[in-house]
């Protein structure tokens, strides 16, 4: 099992922000912004390449997009936010379960690195 699978199953505590039948979203334990929520598909996919090539991947990506919109509205991010996906070790992915970071609550600059 992976860390995020354990969080989704409730084996590891988290602060849930949103959940539906396809995604589980929770606050990052080391936030990089006032709002820092992780959006994680409930089905295990290693990375974005894995979810994109799966037969049901489009369903999960659609659920991710919906969750991001709900989170942005609920957290008052109408003036803007950032969504980040790290893919693979060289891309900075440390948990090999595809996930998306929603960052906001502060004015972000255009510099990504």
C-alpha positions as CSV (number, residue, x, y, z in Angstrom):
1,X,0.0,0.0,0.0
2,X,1.0,3.6,-0.5
3,X,0.8,6.6,1.8
4,X,-2.2,8.1,-0.1
5,X,-4.0,4.8,-0.3
6,X,-3.7,4.5,3.5
7,X,-5.0,8.1,3.9
8,X,-8.0,7.4,1.6
9,X,-8.8,4.2,3.6
10,X,-8.6,6.1,6.9
11,X,-5.6,4.2,8.2
12,X,-3.6,7.5,8.4
13,X,-5.4,10.6,9.7
14,X,-5.9,13.6,7.5
15,X,-8.0,16.8,7.4
16,X,-10.6,16.1,4.7
17,X,-11.7,19.0,2.6
18,X,-13.8,17.2,-0.1
19,X,-14.7,13.7,-1.1
20,X,-16.8,12.0,-3.7
21,X,-16.8,8.5,-5.2
22,X,-13.7,9.1,-7.2
23,X,-11.5,11.6,-5.3
24,X,-10.3,12.3,-1.7
25,X,-9.0,15.8,-0.9
26,X,-7.2,16.9,2.2
27,X,-5.0,19.6,3.6
28,X,-1.3,19.2,3.0
29,X,0.6,18.7,6.2
30,X,3.4,21.0,5.1
31,X,1.5,23.8,3.3
32,X,3.3,26.0,0.8
33,X,0.5,28.5,0.9
34,X,-2.4,29.5,3.2
35,X,-4.6,27.1,1.1
36,X,-2.8,23.9,0.1
37,X,-5.1,21.0,-0.6
38,X,-4.1,17.7,-2.2
39,X,-6.6,16.2,-4.7
40,X,-6.1,12.4,-4.9
41,X,-7.9,9.9,-7.0
42,X,-9.3,7.1,-4.8
43,X,-8.1,4.5,-7.3
44,X,-4.3,4.1,-7.3
45,X,-2.5,5.4,-10.4
46,X,1.2,5.9,-10.2
47,X,1.4,9.2,-12.0
48,X,-0.4,11.4,-14.6
49,X,0.9,9.1,-17.4
50,X,-0.6,6.1,-15.7
51,X,-4.0,7.8,-15.2
52,X,-4.0,9.2,-18.8
53,X,-3.5,5.8,-20.3
54,X,-6.0,3.9,-18.1
55,X,-9.4,2.9,-19.6
56,X,-11.2,4.8,-16.8
57,X,-8.6,7.6,-16.5
58,X,-10.8,10.2,-18.1
59,X,-13.5,9.6,-15.4
60,X,-11.0,10.2,-12.7
61,X,-9.4,13.3,-14.4
62,X,-12.9,14.7,-14.7
63,X,-13.5,14.1,-11.0
64,X,-10.2,15.8,-10.2
65,X,-11.2,18.9,-12.2
66,X,-14.6,19.0,-10.5
67,X,-13.0,18.7,-7.0
68,X,-10.5,21.5,-7.8
69,X,-13.5,23.7,-8.7
70,X,-15.4,22.9,-5.6
71,X,-12.3,23.5,-3.4
72,X,-11.6,26.8,-5.1
73,X,-15.1,28.0,-4.4
74,X,-15.2,26.7,-0.9
75,X,-11.9,28.2,0.0
76,X,-12.7,31.6,-1.6
77,X,-10.1,31.4,-4.3
78,X,-12.1,33.3,-6.9
79,X,-9.2,35.7,-7.6
80,X,-6.9,32.8,-8.5
81,X,-5.0,29.8,-7.5
82,X,-2.4,27.3,-8.8
83,X,-2.7,23.6,-9.6
84,X,0.5,21.6,-9.6
85,X,1.1,17.9,-10.6
86,X,4.6,16.5,-10.1
87,X,5.3,13.5,-12.4
88,X,8.1,11.1,-11.6
89,X,11.2,11.4,-9.4
90,X,12.9,14.0,-11.6
91,X,9.6,16.0,-11.6
92,X,9.6,16.1,-7.9
93,X,7.0,13.4,-7.2
94,X,7.7,11.9,-3.8
95,X,4.5,9.9,-3.3
96,X,3.9,7.6,-6.3
97,X,0.2,8.0,-6.3
98,X,-1.0,10.7,-8.8
99,X,-2.1,13.8,-7.0
100,X,-2.7,17.5,-7.6
101,X,-1.8,20.4,-5.3
102,X,-4.2,23.3,-5.1
103,X,-2.4,26.4,-3.8
104,X,-3.9,29.7,-3.0
105,X,-5.0,32.2,-0.4
106,X,-2.1,34.5,-1.3
107,X,-1.0,36.3,-4.4
108,X,1.3,33.9,-6.2
109,X,3.9,35.2,-8.7
110,X,4.4,33.7,-12.1
111,X,7.6,32.0,-11.2
112,X,7.1,28.3,-10.7
113,X,10.6,27.3,-9.6
